[in-house]
């Protein structure tokens, strides 16, 4: 039976089950065997990570050809404005090609958990939040894109993948779905594609 695990990945946890160093991994939080991350979330990023035991489902979630949107809440250094969002949606040049957001908007601080350690605060520089939606997921892409428009990322939380979100999951918590609930989610994730 296919499994899909919805996990709220904490800050400074690797998106894998093993590490040759001393870093925290998924095994500290998830004991379900035979599942693997569908995509990645950087060590210093937080939020929604999906894991599954199905290669087909893993591909549907993570492969760029399916153009599944990923929504991020990004706390940036500086005052994010509509002009920054227009730049991000028009596309910014990165070392590995253009990076382009599907949508972007300044937002109020989202209702989220506190982070340990907290972000660095500079008394002379404000910080603000944006909601950014991408359909690709290159290495550290969100951080590189916000830096390209003069807004260095201070905190990065993936809030949604397709229509799946964290709901009330706190960092380190997860929920598991099987069979019928997965089929319903797949229809929400990609109505044009059949699993």
Buried (B, 14 or more C-beta within 10 A) or exposed (E): EBBBBBBBBBBBBBBBBEBEEEEBBBEEBBEEEEBBBBBBBBBEBBBBBBBBBBEEBBBBBBEEEBEBBBBBBBBBBBEBBEEBBEBBBEBBEBEEEEBBBBEBBBBEEEEBEEBEEEEEEEEEEEBBBBBBBBEBBBEBBBBBBBBBBEBEBBBBBBBBBBEBBBEEBEBBEBBBBEEEEBEEBBEEBBEEEEB
